[in-house]
Amino acid sequence: MTQSDRSAGDSSVPHVVIVGGGFGGLMAALSLRRAPVRLTLIDRSNHHLFQPLLYQVATAALSPAQIAAPIRHILARQTNCTVWMAEAVRLDAARRRLVLTDGELPYDYVILAAGATHSYFGHDEWAPHAPGLKTVDDAVDIRQRLLLAFERAERLPDPEAQRPYLTFVVVGGGPTGVEMAGAISEIAFETARRDFRQIDRAGARVILVEALDRLLAGFPESLARRAERDLTKLGVEVRLRSRVTGIDARTVTITTTTGAETIPTRNVLWAAGVQASPLGATLGAPLDRNGKVLVEPDLSVPGRPDIFVIGDLAHVEDPRTGKPVPAVAPAALQMGRHVARIIAAEAGRAPRGHTVRPGFRYRDKGLLATIGRKRAVASLGPFHFAGFPAWILWCIAHILFLITFRQKVLVMVEWIWSYVTFAGGARLITGGARRPEPDKRQG
């Protein structure tokens, strides 16, 4: 018997393996806490991450511990669940084994909630120069880059030499790109003015690049236009109908129908495309163009009722709209609860018989995006609004969705303090920070 077999045990109680400790995977585990099953939750990291606020770590408003919590701590009282920090590489459906980098794990049911990663649309060579934002490490790296850019500019006496370090290009006009651009503009035009003495504030630029003719494609048109106006008021240059066609260590090239422009910059941030986890490709199931698994209405893999796919890895259509369910936290949470109900019901029958499973029904909780201080947009069913009321709603919703009470309190206090003092709380350059190369124009 292998180590994995000993961990799974010989009990007749079904063994459920969950891959991924994000919103969907963690909710599935919590929803199965009273079910007659044994759980093993696997994640490459030891923590659950509240991704909607990750950009605030990247822009030095929050620290990583305020939006991440150890998975073992969250599930410490759930006696039917074991947590493994490990990496899954493929699924052997014929043998009902999850293959890890360092072993195998048998299962009766498996829930794949492995999420998504960055997609550079075939230009992976851009990755070192244009980091994306999916993990705590990504956020800390971006924070280092941004803060080091200001530190470097402070030492350059020539405003023209400062300009590439004070030019920030955000690629992608979805919620992450919009929120990132708004936060960076506040740093560049407000925080830098107070904290640095030599920086030429007039030379700072924040550019948001979007290939479509509008921002926030999933939002109503009126809110997208409002977001564009608010960003412009904050000093962000919004470039619509524009594509990034080149990125290197010192420049970014933006192409429109009228031609191409090469902009000197040391700061390019990627918020344009996502690609589903490669784990989905090992299932032999049909995939969409982003690598998401085309699942059955009950969220199982076609022909494999013991394999469920949820969250950003799943492509499932909302029967009411005919459109794919959006890759947002509420959808992942609902998917986690749905598959947990199915497994709990089937595990409670002896012997396990065939029944018609209910299809997943997405309940749209609305869409929220913040642009900056006292600026946000909100779409809640037929109600669309913006400005300060939307910003307050955005703050409340995000605090409520944080996983621990401690985080709710810490983030709320941090935001109140920042609102009153106009000061960010995590502008630290730590560890093995990436040092910018010397500029020959420095005296």
Rosetta blueprint (number, residue, H / E / L):
1 M L
2 T L
3 Q H
4 S H
5 D H
6 R H
7 S H
8 A H
9 G L
10 D L
11 S L
12 S L
13 V L
14 P L
15 H E
16 V E
17 V E
18 I E
19 V E
20 G L
21 G L
22 G L
23 F H
24 G H
25 G H
26 L H
27 M H
28 A H
29 A H
30 L H
31 S H
32 L L
33 R L
34 R L
35 A L
36 P L
37 V L
38 R E
39 L E
40 T E
41 L E
42 I E
43 D E
44 R L
45 S L
46 N L
47 H E
48 H E
49 L E
50 F L
51 Q H
52 P H
53 L H
54 L H
55 Y H
56 Q H
57 V H
58 A H
59 T L
60 A L
61 A L
62 L L
63 S L
64 P H
65 A H
66 Q H
67 I L
68 A E
69 A E
70 P E
71 I H
72 R H
73 H H
74 I H
75 L L
76 A L
77 R L
78 Q L
79 T L
80 N L
81 C E
82 T E
83 V E
84 W E
85 M E
86 A L
87 E L
88 A E
89 V E
90 R E
91 L E
92 D E
93 A L
94 A L
95 R L
96 R L
97 R E
98 L E
99 V E
100 L E
101 T L
102 D L
103 G E
104 E E
105 L E
106 P E
107 Y L
108 D L
109 Y E
110 V E
111 I E
112 L E
113 A L
114 A L
115 G L
116 A E
117 T E
118 H E
119 S L
120 Y L
121 F L
122 G L
123 H L
124 D H
125 E H
126 W H
127 A L
128 P L
129 H L
130 A L
131 P L
132 G L
133 L L
134 K L
135 T L
136 V H
137 D H
138 D H
139 A H
140 V H
141 D H
142 I H
143 R H
144 Q H
145 R H
146 L H
147 L H
148 L H
149 A H
150 F H
151 E H
152 R H
153 A H
154 E H
155 R L
156 L L
157 P L
158 D L
159 P H
160 E H
161 A H
162 Q H
163 R H
164 P H
165 Y H
166 L H
167 T E
168 F E
169 V E
170 V E
171 V E
172 G L
173 G L
174 G L
175 P H
176 T H
177 G H
178 V H
179 E H
180 M H
181 A H
182 G H
183 A H
184 I H
185 S H
186 E H
187 I H
188 A H
189 F H
190 E H
191 T H
192 A H
193 R H
194 R H
195 D H
196 F L
197 R L
198 Q L
199 I L
200 D L
201 R H
202 A H
203 G H
204 A L
205 R E
206 V E
207 I E
208 L E
209 V E
210 E L
211 A L
212 L L
213 D L
214 R L
215 L L
216 L L
217 A L
218 G L
219 F L
220 P L
221 E H
222 S H
223 L H
224 A H
225 R H
226 R H
227 A H
228 E H
229 R H
230 D H
231 L H
232 T H
233 K H
234 L L
235 G L
236 V E
237 E E
238 V E
239 R E
240 L L
241 R L
242 S L
243 R E
244 V E
245 T E
246 G E
247 I E
248 D L
249 A L
250 R L
251 T E
252 V E
253 T E
254 I E
255 T E
256 T E
257 T L
258 T L
259 G E
260 A E
261 E E
262 T E
263 I E
264 P E
265 T L
266 R L
267 N E
268 V E
269 L E
270 W E
271 A L
272 A L
273 G L
274 V E
275 Q E
276 A E
277 S L
278 P H
279 L H
280 G H
281 A H
282 T H
283 L H
284 G L
285 A L
286 P L
287 L E
288 D L
289 R L
290 N L
291 G L
292 K L
293 V E
294 L E
295 V L
296 E L
297 P L
298 D L
299 L L
300 S E
301 V E
302 P L
303 G L
304 R E
305 P E
306 D E
307 I E
308 F E
309 V E
310 I L
311 G H
312 D H
313 L H
314 A E
315 H E
316 V L
317 E E
318 D L
319 P L
320 R L
321 T L
322 G L
323 K L
324 P E
325 V L
326 P L
327 A L
328 V L
329 A H
330 P H
331 A H
332 A H
333 L H
334 Q H
335 M H
336 G H
337 R H
338 H H
339 V H
340 A H
341 R H
342 I H
343 I H
344 A H
345 A H
346 E H
347 A H
348 G L
349 R L
350 A L
351 P L
352 R L
353 G L
354 H L
355 T L
356 V L
357 R L
358 P L
359 G L
360 F L
361 R L
362 Y L
363 R L
364 D L
365 K L
366 G L
367 L E
368 L E
369 A E
370 T E
371 I E
372 G E
373 R L
374 K L
375 R E
376 A E
377 V E
378 A E
379 S E
380 L E
381 G L
382 P L
383 F E
384 H E
385 F E
386 A E
387 G L
388 F H
389 P H
390 A H
391 W H
392 I H
393 L H
394 W H
395 C H
396 I H
397 A H
398 H H
399 I H
400 L H
401 F H
402 L L
403 I L
404 T L
405 F H
406 R H
407 Q H
408 K H
409 V H
410 L H
411 V H
412 M H
413 V H
414 E H
415 W H
416 I H
417 W H
418 S H
419 Y H
420 V H
421 T H
422 F L
423 A L
424 G L
425 G L
426 A L
427 R L
428 L L
429 I L
430 T L
431 G L
432 G L
433 A L
434 R L
435 R L
436 P L
437 E L
438 P L
439 D L
440 K L
441 R L
442 Q L
443 G L
